[in-house]
Amino acid sequence: MSIVLKSSCLLVTLIFLYLTYLLLGALVFSAIERPVEESLKTELNSLKAELLNNLTCINATILENFLVRVLRANKYGVSVLHNISTNSNWDLASSLFFANTLVTTVGYGHTTPLSDAGKAFSIVYALLGIPFTMLVLTTCVQHLIQPLTYRPMRLWQQWAGWPLRTASTVHFLILILIVMLVFFVVPAVVFSRIEESWTFLEAFYFCFISLCTIGLGDFVPGERPNQQLRPLYKVSVMVYLFVGLMVIVLVLRTFHKLADVHGWTTFFHLPTCEDEDDEAIVEALDGAQCEQETATKPLDPSSQVFYNSMSK
């Protein structure tokens, strides 16, 4: 089995295991938290009925108790309003969305575990899930950086005859424009159409806050009362967040390579992309222009170590 095939199989396996991990987490969260949520809703409805029955002579203690419970329930995403309380924060789609925001460290905070068991499980789940998410994101970016970063840079050098610094700068600017359009502008337009109360600026703000993993929670999709296809919408947003985070990591890695080419990492004494340089050298060795490149271009230190290891 070739190295490329093994690497692809490993990537598919990791993605499958990651999706399984998210689904198992969603099922556990839903099983733990949904009964507590339903109990809290029942309690709020009872307090509301008691308040309405005593409306002619409202007791100050009853009113204060009702307001305290309503405010505390609202903190956990449970509302006493009839048109909002029909939606559950812990159905399968919402639990899956919560698990995704937990392990990607977006964490909007609009929905939080109600029970002690849910809080304890969140700690364990995040301890395992956050490194697992970083592993999957890094593996995906490793497969994308060659076709989306190194190959275009070499094409710019071959077709336009530009030096590496110019090619890397132009490629990075084009990549930034494409990412801004595809993962910020277009989703902002879509969100502003689906979420009736959101303006384009607010939708763009949500995309930026989410993909930067800031997750303030002041704008959360899928929370409008009686929203159509809410489970599908939640899962779609979850996919958007994961792919968007993967692209953000790719942009950061591309910027790291740009900093290497321009000597910024050396100037600030930062680590360089040695692994990617080695992969580029291996690919260049397999090409027809290897002899011309080695004759006209001196080897960098990392390349010299690679050739020495090959000769041994």
C-alpha positions in Angstrom: 0.0 0.0 0.0 1.4 3.4 -1.0 2.1 6.2 1.5 -0.6 8.4 -0.1 -3.2 5.7 0.2 -2.3 4.9 3.8 -2.5 8.6 4.6 -5.9 9.0 2.9 -7.2 5.9 4.8 -5.9 7.4 8.1 -7.7 10.7 7.4 -11.0 9.0 6.6 -10.7 6.8 9.7 -10.0 9.9 11.9 -13.0 11.8 10.4 -15.2 8.8 11.0 -14.0 8.4 14.6 -14.5 12.1 15.1 -18.1 12.1 13.9 -18.7 9.0 16.0 -17.3 10.8 19.0 -19.5 13.8 18.4 -22.6 11.6 18.0 -21.9 9.6 21.2 -21.4 12.9 23.1 -24.6 14.3 21.7 -26.5 11.2 22.8 -25.0 11.3 26.3 -25.7 15.0 26.7 -29.3 14.6 25.5 -29.9 11.6 27.8 -28.5 13.5 30.8 -29.8 17.0 30.2 -33.2 16.7 28.5 -35.0 15.2 31.5 -33.7 18.0 33.7 -34.8 20.6 31.1 -38.3 19.1 31.0 -38.5 19.2 34.8 -37.4 22.8 34.8 -40.0 23.7 32.2 -42.7 21.9 34.2 -41.7 23.8 37.3 -41.8 27.1 35.5 -45.3 26.4 34.0 -46.5 25.5 37.5 -45.2 28.8 38.9 -46.7 30.6 36.0 -50.1 29.0 36.6 -49.9 29.8 40.3 -49.1 33.4 39.5 -52.1 33.7 37.1 -54.4 32.1 39.7 -53.4 34.7 42.2 -53.4 37.6 39.8 -56.2 39.5 41.6 -54.1 39.6 44.7 -50.5 38.9 43.7 -48.3 37.8 46.6 -44.9 39.5 46.6 -43.2 36.3 47.7 -44.7 34.3 44.8 -43.8 37.0 42.3 -40.2 37.2 43.5 -39.8 33.4 43.5 -41.2 33.3 40.0 -38.8 35.9 38.7 -35.8 34.3 40.3 -36.7 30.9 38.7 -37.3 32.5 35.3 -34.0 34.4 35.3 -32.1 31.3 36.5 -33.8 29.1 33.8 -33.1 31.7 31.1 -29.4 31.5 32.0 -29.5 27.8 30.9 -31.5 28.5 27.8 -34.9 27.6 29.1 -37.7 30.1 28.6 -41.2 30.2 30.1 -42.7 31.7 27.0 -45.0 29.3 25.2 -43.8 30.0 21.6 -40.2 29.5 22.6 -40.4 26.6 25.1 -41.6 24.2 22.4 -38.0 23.9 21.2 -35.7 21.7 23.2 -32.1 22.6 23.8 -31.2 19.0 24.3 -32.7 17.1 21.3 -30.3 15.2 19.2 -29.5 18.0 16.8 -29.0 20.6 19.5 -26.9 18.2 21.6 -24.7 17.6 18.6 -24.4 21.3 18.0 -23.4 21.8 21.7 -20.9 19.0 21.6 -19.3 20.5 18.5 -19.0 24.0 20.0 -17.6 22.4 23.1 -14.7 20.4 21.5 -14.0 23.2 19.0 -13.7 25.7 21.9 -16.3 28.0 20.2 -18.6 27.7 23.2 -21.4 30.2 22.7 -22.7 29.7 26.2 -26.4 30.0 25.2 -26.9 26.5 26.3 -25.1 25.0 29.3 -25.5 21.7 31.3 -28.2 21.9 33.9 -27.2 18.9 36.0 -24.0 18.1 37.9 -23.7 14.9 35.9 -23.8 17.0 32.7 -21.2 19.4 34.0 -18.9 16.5 35.0 -19.3 14.8 31.6 -18.6 18.1 29.8 -15.2 18.2 31.6 -14.2 14.7 30.6 -15.7 15.0 27.1 -13.8 18.3 26.4 -10.5 16.9 27.8 -10.6 14.2 25.2 -12.4 16.0 22.5 -10.4 19.2 22.2 -7.1 17.4 21.5 -8.9 15.0 19.2 -10.4 18.0 17.3 -7.0 19.6 16.9 -5.6 16.2 15.6 -8.3 15.9 13.0 -8.0 19.6 11.9 -4.2 19.3 11.6 -4.5 16.1 9.6 -7.0 17.6 7.2 -4.8 20.7 6.8 -1.7 18.5 6.1 -3.7 17.0 3.2 -4.8 20.4 1.9 -1.7 22.4 2.2 0.1 20.7 -0.7 -2.7 21.3 -3.4 -3.8 24.6 -2.0 -0.6 26.2 -0.9 2.7 24.7 -2.2 1.4 23.6 -5.6 -0.1 27.0 -6.5 3.1 28.7 -5.4 5.2 26.5 -7.7 2.7 27.2 -10.5 3.1 30.9 -10.0 6.8 30.5 -10.2 6.7 28.4 -13.4 4.0 30.3 -15.3 4.8 33.9 -14.3 8.5 33.4 -13.6 8.1 35.2 -10.2 10.6 34.7 -7.4 9.4 32.7 -4.4 8.8 35.8 -2.3 6.5 37.3 -4.9 4.7 34.1 -5.6 4.1 33.4 -1.9 2.8 36.9 -1.3 0.4 36.9 -4.3 -0.9 33.4 -3.4 -1.5 34.4 0.2 -3.5 37.5 -0.8 -5.6 35.5 -3.3 -6.2 32.9 -0.6 -7.3 35.5 1.9 -9.8 37.0 -0.6 -11.2 33.6 -1.4 -11.6 32.7 2.2 -13.2 36.0 3.0 -15.7 35.6 0.2 -16.6 31.9 0.7 -16.5 31.6 4.5 -17.5 35.1 5.6 -19.4 37.1 3.0 -21.5 34.3 1.4 -22.4 32.7 4.8 -23.3 36.2 6.2 -25.7 36.7 3.3 -27.2 33.2 4.0 -27.5 33.8 7.7 -29.0 37.2 7.3 -31.7 35.7 5.1 -32.5 32.7 7.4 -32.3 34.7 10.7 -34.9 37.4 10.1 -33.7 39.5 13.0 -30.1 39.6 11.8 -28.6 42.3 9.6 -25.8 41.5 7.2 -23.3 43.1 9.6 -24.6 41.0 12.5 -24.4 37.8 10.4 -20.8 38.7 9.3 -20.0 39.5 12.9 -21.3 36.0 13.9 -19.1 34.3 11.3 -16.0 36.2 12.4 -16.6 35.6 16.1 -17.3 31.9 15.5 -14.4 31.0 13.2 -12.0 32.9 15.5 -13.4 30.7 18.3 -14.2 33.7 20.4 -17.9 32.6 20.7 -19.4 35.5 22.6 -22.9 33.9 22.3 -24.8 37.2 21.6 -25.8 35.7 18.2 -26.6 32.0 18.0 -28.3 30.5 14.9 -31.3 28.3 15.1 -32.8 29.8 18.2 -35.8 31.6 16.6 -39.2 30.3 17.7 -40.8 27.7 15.4 -37.9 27.7 13.0 -38.4 25.4 10.1 -36.0 22.5 9.6 -34.2 23.4 12.9 -32.3 20.1 13.3 -31.0 20.2 9.7 -30.1 23.9 10.2 -28.2 23.1 13.4 -26.2 20.3 11.8 -25.4 22.5 8.7 -24.1 25.2 11.0 -22.0 22.6 12.8 -20.4 21.5 9.4 -19.8 25.1 8.5 -18.0 25.7 11.7 -15.7 22.7 11.4 -14.8 23.3 7.7 -14.3 27.0 8.5 -12.0 26.3 11.4 -10.0 23.9 9.1 -9.7 26.7 6.5 -8.6 29.2 9.2 -5.8 26.7 10.3 -4.8 26.4 6.6 -4.6 30.2 6.3 -2.4 30.4 9.4 -0.1 27.6 8.1 0.1 29.5 4.8 1.0 32.7 6.6 3.7 30.7 8.5 5.2 29.6 5.2 5.0 33.2 3.9 6.9 34.3 7.0 9.5 31.7 6.4 10.0 32.8 2.8 10.4 36.5 3.8 12.7 35.7 6.7 10.3 36.9 9.4 10.5 33.7 11.5 14.3 33.9 11.5 14.2 37.6 12.5 11.9 36.9 15.4 13.6 33.6 16.2 10.5 31.5 15.6 10.3 27.9 14.4 10.0 27.4 10.7 7.9 25.0 8.6 10.6 22.4 8.3 8.2 19.5 7.7 6.5 21.2 4.8 9.9 22.1 3.3 11.0 18.5 3.4 7.8 17.4 1.7 8.3 20.0 -1.0 11.9 18.8 -1.5 10.7 15.2 -1.8 8.2 16.2 -4.5 10.8 18.2 -6.3 13.2 15.2 -6.3 10.5 13.2 -8.1 10.0 15.9 -10.7 11.9 16.4 -14.0 13.4 19.7 -12.9 15.3 18.4 -9.9 18.7 18.7 -11.5 18.1 22.2 -12.8 16.9 23.4 -9.4 19.9 21.9 -7.5 22.3 23.4 -10.0 21.0 26.9 -9.8 19.7 27.1 -6.2 21.8 26.4 -3.1 20.4 24.0 -0.6 19.0 25.4 2.7 20.1 23.7 6.0 17.0 21.6 6.3 17.4 20.3 2.7 21.0 19.5 3.4 20.1 17.3 6.3 17.5 15.5 4.1 20.0 14.7 1.4 22.6 13.5 3.9 20.0 11.1 5.4 19.1 9.9 1.9 22.7 9.1 1.1 23.1 7.0 4.2 
